[in-house]
Structure formats: structure tokens, C-alpha cells
Amino acid sequence: MNLRILSTSPLVGKHLASLGEAFPEISIAPYRSVAWTLGLQHAEALIVLLSEPITADDINRAPRLKVIGTYSVGTNHLPLELCKTRGIRVVNTAGVLTDATADLALALLLAVTRRIAEGEALVRSGNWKGWAPDQVLGIGLAGKTCGILGSGPIGRAFARRVWALGMKPVFWDREGKHHPVDFGAGIARRLPLDELLAASSVLSLHCPLTEDTRGLLDRGHLALLPSGAIIINTARGGILDESAMIDMLRARVLGGVGLDVYEGEPKFNADWLAVPNAVLLPHLGSATVETRNAMAKMLCDGVAAALREPPC
């Protein structure tokens, strides 16, 4: 068998097909299917999605593997240390989904604070009787502080967006160096985590899921937020204590939550469906035609480069 590339699914655009033409043979087989499992022993390149974790056993079944490409920025679903030991290159899609994800985070923030879903549901219900002074009142953002966890490209892009709304962005001082952040439209301070939480009317997550950030915002940390604070997460599930957030929403301690990611997704805590003022999206951060095309091109170009590398 001459299989070179094993992908769990098609990608947006024609880039995967072009890759297969340049490096025959290519097989598209669903993750964990019999065909996929059998294909591991022959594949030189493996292409997976963020929701498809690769284990050490998978790597050990793939003696010819040269590269793993993931259709995502995150790589926490891959055994990076083992890949490094084996000399397997890892290709991700960092850099091309910055604006799309920052836009979605802003959309979630506005949907939560202006109660967009509730307003639309009222109109669709047929029960709307017209304008009323106290109808579906939301929360204004101008002049308030927005705490941002993560000062990478997405965090800075989100800062520009909330700054344009009149908010004051501040960043987590993760390393304790007090270096300010130039986010392109201004300079923002870094604050220690506890101080940032206490000051943030809005808290938005843009940091990776690592051993340092897993479980970072536990019940005790979330309790530091001001009453009525809004939480937005377009980063990764597992950083926040979701059960604590649900309890705080039910107690009206939090003003609202907007989520695009969940711990253990696509499974998620069913209690989210019944809590007040929670806007829930199905991991749409990079979901624009332009972005998914750019991700596919970056991924396939990286896989091609790795396959062209001479053996060590």
C-alpha cells in the first residue's frame, strides 16, 4: 500500500485535493473508523481536527509518520513530546484566524449584553406587542473595564474591538513582568490575575489550554469578579469551572456568559441549556469561508513542506 496522507475529513476549498495530487495516495477516512485505524500503519502524513485527539498508541501504530497537521491553532489534542522524540513535525494554523475569532468574541459579548437571543425569540414568538420602556433591557459597555486573558494576536485584536466600543482593556500579567501591551489602538496595562478579575466588568478568554491554564479560573477566582460581570470564552473549555459559572448565573451573581467552547466538547454540561442569559455557540470562532480556506491552505502547505524534507 502506498498511502501517504490520511485525513479524517475533507477541508474547506480545494487545497486537500491539490495536496493529494502532489503526494499520491491520499485517503479520507472518519476518525477512529476501521479504515482510519488500518491506514495509520502506512501513512506518512496525518490530518486531524481539534476534536480528534491523537494518542501515543496511534503514533506507535504509524511507523512511517513524518507529519501531523491539525486544522486548528490549538495542539493540546496531540502528544507533542512524543512527536518531538520521534521527529514528527506538527503543523497547525496559527495566525490566519485572528480576526474571525476576535469578531466572534465581540459578537458573543454584544449578544449577551444586549440580550439579542431573547429579543429575537420575542419577535418570533408572535407575542411582541411593540416598544416598551423596560422591554429586554441590556447592559452598556462604554467606560467599563474589559479583562483579557491572553495577549497574543487574538487577545490584542479583541482589545481593539472593545476599545472601539469605549471600553478600557487590561491584560493578565501572566509572567509578572508588568510589561504593558501595545494592542494597536493604544497601550494597556497588565495586572496580576486577582487584581484583573476584581476590576473586570467583562472577562474574555484568549489563552491556550495548557497545564498552567487548565482549571485556572476555579470557583474561588470567579468569585473575585464584580457582581454582574460578563464572561466570554472563545479560547478552550477546561480553563473555566463551568459548574461554578452555572451556579453563579442561577444566583444572578454573573450578568451573563457567552461560550463558543466547552470542556469535553462536543459533549457539554446539559445544565447550560436551562441557565439564564447564557449564549451558546457550537465552536464557530474560525467559521468564515475566508478563514477556513486560509487554514486549509496553511495546513496543506505545511504538510507538503514536511513531506518534501529529506530523511534525517
C-alpha positions as CSV (number, residue, x, y, z in Angstrom):
1,M,0.0,0.0,0.0
2,N,1.4,3.4,-1.0
3,L,-0.8,5.6,1.3
4,R,1.0,8.9,2.1
5,I,-1.7,11.1,3.5
6,L,-4.5,10.1,5.9
7,S,-7.2,12.7,6.6
8,T,-10.2,12.3,8.9
9,S,-12.3,14.7,6.8
10,P,-12.4,17.0,3.8
11,L,-11.3,20.5,4.3
12,V,-12.9,23.8,3.0
13,G,-11.7,24.6,-0.5
14,K,-9.6,22.5,-2.9
15,H,-6.3,22.5,-1.0
16,L,-6.5,19.0,0.3
17,A,-7.3,17.6,-3.2
18,S,-4.3,19.5,-4.6
19,L,-2.1,18.1,-1.8
20,G,-3.3,14.6,-2.8
21,E,-2.4,15.2,-6.4
22,A,1.1,16.3,-5.4
23,F,1.6,13.4,-3.0
24,P,-0.5,10.3,-4.0
25,E,-2.0,8.4,-2.4
26,I,-4.5,10.2,-0.1
27,S,-7.3,8.6,1.9
28,I,-10.1,10.4,3.7
29,A,-11.5,8.1,6.5
30,P,-13.5,9.1,9.6
31,Y,-11.6,9.4,12.8
32,R,-11.4,6.0,14.6
33,S,-13.0,4.2,11.8
34,V,-11.6,0.8,10.7
35,A,-10.2,2.3,7.6
36,W,-8.5,5.1,9.5
37,T,-7.0,2.8,12.1
38,L,-5.7,0.5,9.4
39,G,-4.3,3.5,7.5
40,L,-2.1,4.5,10.4
41,Q,0.5,1.8,9.6
42,H,1.1,3.2,6.1
43,A,0.5,7.0,6.5
44,E,3.4,9.5,6.2
45,A,1.1,12.4,7.0
46,L,-1.9,12.6,9.3
47,I,-4.5,15.4,9.1
48,V,-7.0,15.7,12.0
49,L,-9.4,18.2,13.6
50,L,-9.2,19.8,17.0
51,S,-11.9,17.4,18.3
52,E,-9.9,14.3,17.4
53,P,-7.2,13.6,20.0
54,I,-4.2,11.6,18.9
55,T,-2.7,9.2,21.4
56,A,0.7,7.6,21.9
57,D,-0.8,4.3,20.7
58,D,-1.8,6.0,17.5
59,I,1.7,7.3,16.9
60,N,3.2,3.9,17.7
61,R,1.0,2.3,15.1
62,A,2.3,4.8,12.5
63,P,6.0,3.9,11.9
64,R,6.2,5.9,8.6
65,L,4.6,9.1,10.1
66,K,6.5,12.3,9.2
67,V,4.0,15.0,10.0
68,I,0.7,15.6,11.7
69,G,-1.4,18.5,10.5
70,T,-4.2,19.8,12.7
71,Y,-7.0,22.1,11.3
72,S,-6.7,24.4,14.2
73,V,-4.5,26.7,16.2
74,G,-4.6,24.5,19.3
75,T,-2.4,21.5,19.6
76,N,-3.4,20.3,23.1
77,H,-5.0,17.2,21.5
78,L,-1.7,16.0,20.2
79,P,1.2,14.1,22.0
80,L,3.7,16.9,21.4
81,E,6.6,15.4,23.4
82,L,6.3,12.0,21.6
83,C,6.2,13.8,18.3
84,K,9.3,15.7,19.1
85,T,11.0,12.4,20.2
86,R,10.0,10.7,17.0
87,G,10.9,13.7,14.8
88,I,7.3,14.1,13.7
89,R,6.6,17.6,12.6
90,V,3.4,19.2,13.9
91,V,1.6,21.7,11.6
92,N,-1.2,24.0,12.9
93,T,-3.0,27.0,11.5
94,A,-1.8,29.8,13.8
95,G,-2.2,33.4,12.6
96,V,-4.9,33.1,10.0
97,L,-8.0,33.1,12.2
98,T,-7.2,36.1,14.4
99,D,-9.8,38.4,13.1
100,A,-12.5,35.8,12.7
101,T,-12.2,34.7,16.3
102,A,-12.0,38.2,17.7
103,D,-15.1,39.1,15.7
104,L,-17.0,36.2,17.2
105,A,-15.9,37.1,20.7
106,L,-17.3,40.6,20.2
107,A,-20.5,39.1,18.7
108,L,-20.9,37.0,21.8
109,L,-20.3,40.0,24.1
110,L,-22.9,42.1,22.3
111,A,-25.3,39.1,22.2
112,V,-25.1,38.7,25.9
113,T,-25.1,42.3,27.0
114,R,-27.9,43.3,24.6
115,R,-29.9,40.1,25.1
116,I,-30.1,39.5,21.3
117,A,-31.3,35.9,21.5
118,E,-34.1,36.9,23.9
119,G,-35.2,39.8,21.7
120,E,-35.3,37.7,18.6
121,A,-37.2,35.0,20.4
122,L,-39.8,37.5,21.5
123,V,-40.4,38.7,17.9
124,R,-40.5,35.1,16.6
125,S,-43.0,34.1,19.3
126,G,-45.7,36.3,17.8
127,N,-46.2,37.8,21.3
128,W,-44.4,41.1,20.8
129,K,-46.8,44.0,21.5
130,G,-44.5,46.8,20.5
131,W,-41.9,49.0,22.1
132,A,-41.9,49.3,25.9
133,P,-39.7,51.3,28.3
134,D,-38.4,48.3,30.2
135,Q,-38.5,45.6,27.5
136,V,-35.4,43.3,27.3
137,L,-33.1,45.8,28.9
138,G,-29.4,45.1,28.3
139,I,-26.1,46.3,29.7
140,G,-24.0,49.2,28.3
141,L,-20.3,48.7,27.8
142,A,-18.8,52.2,27.3
143,G,-16.4,53.2,30.1
144,K,-16.2,49.7,31.7
145,T,-13.1,47.6,32.1
146,C,-12.5,44.5,30.0
147,G,-10.1,42.0,31.4
148,I,-8.4,39.9,28.7
149,L,-6.6,36.6,29.4
150,G,-4.1,36.2,26.7
151,S,-2.1,38.9,25.0
152,G,-1.4,37.0,21.7
153,P,-2.8,38.1,18.3
154,I,-6.4,37.2,19.1
155,G,-6.4,38.9,22.6
156,R,-4.9,42.1,21.1
157,A,-7.4,42.0,18.2
158,F,-10.3,41.7,20.7
159,A,-8.8,44.6,22.7
160,R,-9.0,46.8,19.6
161,R,-12.7,45.9,19.2
162,V,-13.7,46.6,22.8
163,W,-11.6,49.8,22.8
164,A,-13.7,51.0,19.8
165,L,-16.8,50.5,22.0
166,G,-15.3,52.8,24.6
167,M,-14.1,50.1,27.0
168,K,-10.8,50.0,28.8
169,P,-8.9,46.8,28.1
170,V,-6.4,45.4,30.6
171,F,-4.4,42.2,30.2
172,W,-3.3,39.4,32.6
173,D,0.2,39.8,33.8
174,R,0.9,36.1,33.5
175,E,4.7,36.3,33.9
176,G,4.7,39.1,36.5
177,K,6.9,41.4,34.4
178,H,4.4,44.3,34.3
179,H,5.2,45.0,30.6
180,P,2.3,47.0,29.0
181,V,0.6,45.6,25.9
182,D,0.5,47.6,22.6
183,F,-2.7,46.3,21.1
184,G,-2.6,48.5,18.0
185,A,-5.0,51.2,19.1
186,G,-3.4,52.0,22.4
187,I,-1.4,50.8,25.3
188,A,-3.0,48.6,28.0
189,R,-1.7,47.7,31.5
190,R,-1.0,44.2,32.6
191,L,-2.5,43.2,36.0
192,P,-2.0,40.2,38.3
193,L,-4.8,37.7,37.9
194,D,-6.6,38.5,41.1
195,E,-6.4,42.2,40.5
196,L,-7.6,41.9,36.9
197,L,-10.6,39.8,37.9
198,A,-11.7,42.2,40.6
199,A,-11.6,45.1,38.1
200,S,-13.3,43.4,35.1
201,S,-16.9,44.1,34.2
202,V,-16.2,41.9,31.2
203,L,-13.7,39.0,31.2
204,S,-12.7,37.5,27.9
205,L,-10.5,34.4,27.4
206,H,-7.9,34.2,24.6
207,C,-5.2,32.0,26.2
208,P,-4.3,28.4,25.2
209,L,-5.2,25.4,27.2
210,T,-2.0,24.2,28.9
211,E,-1.1,22.6,32.2
212,D,-0.8,26.1,33.6
213,T,-4.2,27.3,32.5
214,R,-6.2,24.1,32.9
215,G,-8.7,24.9,35.7
216,L,-7.2,28.3,36.2
217,L,-10.5,30.1,36.8
218,D,-11.9,28.0,39.6
219,R,-14.8,28.9,41.8
220,G,-12.6,31.0,44.1
221,H,-11.1,33.0,41.3
222,L,-14.5,33.5,39.6
223,A,-15.9,34.9,42.9
224,L,-13.4,37.8,42.6
225,L,-15.3,39.2,39.6
226,P,-17.6,42.2,40.3
227,S,-21.3,41.4,40.7
228,G,-23.0,41.4,37.3
229,A,-19.7,40.6,35.3
230,I,-19.9,39.1,31.9
231,I,-17.7,36.2,30.8
232,I,-16.8,35.4,27.2
233,N,-14.9,32.2,26.2
234,T,-13.7,31.6,22.7
235,A,-10.4,30.0,23.8
236,R,-10.8,26.5,25.1
237,G,-13.0,24.6,27.5
238,G,-11.2,23.4,30.6
239,I,-9.8,26.8,31.6
240,L,-13.0,27.8,33.4
241,D,-15.0,25.9,36.1
242,E,-18.3,25.6,34.2
243,S,-20.2,24.3,37.1
244,A,-19.3,27.3,39.2
245,M,-20.4,29.6,36.3
246,I,-23.7,27.9,36.1
247,D,-24.3,28.3,39.9
248,M,-23.3,32.0,39.6
249,L,-25.7,32.6,36.8
250,R,-28.5,31.0,38.6
251,A,-27.8,33.1,41.7
252,R,-27.6,36.2,39.4
253,V,-24.1,36.9,40.6
254,L,-22.9,36.9,37.0
255,G,-24.6,39.1,34.5
256,G,-24.2,36.7,31.6
257,V,-21.9,34.2,29.8
258,G,-21.1,33.7,26.1
259,L,-19.5,30.4,25.2
260,D,-18.1,29.1,21.9
261,V,-16.1,26.3,23.6
262,Y,-16.8,23.7,26.3
263,E,-14.9,21.2,28.3
264,G,-15.2,17.8,26.7
265,E,-16.9,19.1,23.6
266,P,-18.9,18.2,21.6
267,K,-20.4,16.8,24.9
268,F,-21.2,19.6,27.4
269,N,-23.0,20.1,30.6
270,A,-26.7,19.9,29.9
271,D,-27.4,22.5,32.7
272,W,-26.2,25.2,30.3
273,L,-29.5,24.8,28.4
274,A,-31.5,26.0,31.3
275,V,-29.5,28.8,32.9
276,P,-30.4,32.4,32.3
277,N,-28.5,34.8,30.0
278,A,-26.1,32.3,28.5
279,V,-25.4,32.5,24.8
280,L,-24.1,29.1,23.5
281,L,-22.4,28.6,20.1
282,P,-21.0,25.4,18.5
283,H,-17.3,26.4,18.3
284,L,-17.7,28.9,15.4
285,G,-14.6,31.0,16.2
286,S,-12.9,30.5,12.8
287,A,-16.1,29.8,10.9
288,T,-15.9,32.1,7.9
289,V,-15.3,30.9,4.4
290,E,-12.2,33.1,4.1
291,T,-10.7,31.9,7.3
292,R,-11.4,28.2,6.8
293,N,-9.9,28.4,3.3
294,A,-6.8,30.1,4.6
295,M,-6.5,27.5,7.4
296,A,-6.7,24.7,4.8
297,K,-4.1,26.3,2.6
298,M,-1.7,26.8,5.5
299,L,-2.2,23.3,6.7
300,C,-1.7,21.7,3.4
301,D,1.3,23.8,2.6
302,G,2.9,22.8,5.9
303,V,2.2,19.1,5.3
304,A,3.7,19.4,1.8
305,A,6.8,21.0,3.1
306,A,7.3,18.3,5.7
307,L,6.8,15.5,3.2
308,R,9.5,17.1,0.9
309,E,12.0,17.2,3.7
310,P,14.8,14.7,3.2
311,P,15.1,12.0,5.8
312,C,17.5,12.7,8.7
